[in-house]
């Protein structure tokens, strides 16, 4: 157990990506064991107590590490039993780790939902009423396999129109 740290008078903490990466690397490399007893002491000597502890707490807030924080009546605190979470391993993994594999989202639309989506777009399209009615009739009569081919073609069409797709999705301001 480490010696209690007195609270600092400084009210500002510097986020330090290098320090965060160092913390995560050491923790994941020695896992499932705890880090060496001098782990936090060494980091505090190099980066300062506030910066080290603040970044460690920041990593904990994001679910990348866990530890036991003990606060004393004097205002001092102690950080013990620091270990990485699965998110730490995945964060450091170049491929995103298991989170990337398990986090894949599959979207399935049944035939009727797809018909409704396409019909709504046709209905809102700026085309003559007769043309709309013809297209709606075709969409409603398409068998499921035809709808699958249509949806694939619509996706290909959208992807071929990259810049237009950004405008369509109205995300250009965020890119």
N, C-alpha and C positions, 0 to 999 in steps of 0.2 A: 504494500500500500504506500502511495506517495505521501510526502509531507504536504499539509494543507497550504494552499496559495492564498495570499492576502489579496483582496480585490484591488484592482488598479484604480488610479485616479483618472486615467485616460478614458474618454468616452467614445473613442473611435477605434474601429478594428479594420485592418487592411485585409481584403481578400487576396490570397496569394496562391495562384494556380500551381506554381512550382512546389510550394510547401504542401498543398493538398495532394498533388500527385505523389510526392515523397511519402506522405503519411499512408496513402492507399497502397503504394507499392510495397512498403515494408510490411504492412499488415497482411496483405495477400500472400507475400512470399513466405512468411513464417507460419501461416495458417496451416493446420488447425491449432498450433501452439499460440500462446500470447506473444506479443513482441518482447524483445529483451527488456530487462528491468530499467535500463537507462534510456530507453527509447524516447520518452517525453522529455526527460532532462536534457538529452542531447539536442533535440529540436528547439527547446526553449532557450538553450545557450546560444544557438545559431540564429534563431528568428525572434527571440523575445517571448515572454510568457503570454502577453495579450494576443499577439499575432498567432502563436501556436495554438493556444487554447481556443481562441475565437474561430480559427479555421477548422479545428477539430469539431467544435460545436456546430459549425455551419455544415460540415459533412454529415453530422448526426441528424441535423434538421432535414437533410435531403435523403436520409435513409441509407447512406453509404457506409456508415460505421455505427457501432453501438458501444456504449460504455456505461459505467456506473458513476454518476455525479453525486457527490456528497457535499452538502452545504452545511457550514458550521455557524453557530450563533454569532461568532465574531465577524461574519461576512466572508471568511475564507472558504475555499472549496477544494475538493480533491477529485481528480478524474482517475478512475481505475478500470481494469478489465476491458481495455480497448480491443475491439476486434472488428474485422470487416463484415459486411453483410453480402448477400448474393449480388446486390446492386453494385457493390464495389468491384467485384470480379468482372461483371458484365461491362461496367464503365471502362475498365482498363482493357478489356478484350477488343481487339481490332474489329472483330465481326459482330460485336454487340452481345456476345455470349448467348446463354440460353434465353435471356429476355427477348432477344431479337427473334429467336426461333419460336418461342411460346407466344410472343406478342403479335404474331401474324393474324391479321383480321381477314376473315373470309366473308364476303358479302354475297348473299344468295337472294335473288329475286324470283318469285314464282312467275309463271307465264301471265297470269291475270294482272299482277302488279306491273309487270313490264308493259303489257298492253295499255294499261291506264296511264303510265308515265308518257309513253309515246303519243297516245291519244291527246293528252293534255297539251303537249308541245304542238301537235298539229292544230289543235283547236285555237291556240294562241298565235299561230303563225299568220303572217300578213300575206295570205294567199286567197284567191277567190273561193267563195263558199262551195261551189261545185267541186273544186279540186279537193277541198278539205273533206267533203263527204266521201269522195272516192277513196282517198287515202285512209280515212277512218274505217271504211268498209273492208279494205284490204288488210289493215292491221287486225281488225276483229276476227277475220276469217283465217289468219295465218295459223298453221299448226305450231306446236311447241318448238319443233326443230327449226322451223322458219324464223321464229322469234329469236332463237339462240343465234342463228346466222345474222339476223338483223342487228341484234345487240352487239355482236362482235364487230360488224361493219361500222356501226355508229361509234364505237370506241376507237377503232382504227382511224376513222374520219376525224374525230376530235383530237387524237394524238398527232395526226398529220398537220393539224392547224394549231401548232404550239402557241404562237403569239395570240391567235384568236381565242384559244382555250383559256389563256390567262385572263383575257378581258371578260370572256364568258363567265368564268368562275369568280370574277371580280376580286382577284387576289393580287393584282399587279402592285398595289400600294405596299404589300407586305413582302415583296421579293427584293 
